[in-house]
Amino acid sequence: FLKRRPIKLPYEDARRWVQANLGPDTKEEFMDLVANGNLRTPYIPKSPEEYYTRTNEWVSWHHFLTGIFDNQTPSGVRPASGEFD
């Protein structure tokens, strides 16, 4: 039987998840986390730039990795939508 690939999160949801759960500051840090096996969810692409460029959602590595939780701890921020409640 053919297995269906997991559906990846939309860009903004993936961005929020990566910042809240992994916290890399640079593309290199993100790629190190992937290489070391620390990205253990099938819902976040291991190559987000490539994946989200194909979906026309990609902005930049800086945007993907920073901004949501600046000057706050992720646990102190309420989700933007009911998807994470």
MOBEL-V297233 format. One record per helix or strand of 2 or more residues. SS is the DSSP state (helix for helix, strand for strand). FROM is the first residue (numbers start at 1). TO is the last residue. If there is no record, write none. Layout:
SS/FROM/TO  SS/FROM/TO
//
This chain:
helix/11/21  helix/27/35  helix/48/54  helix/61/65  helix/74/76  helix/82/84
//
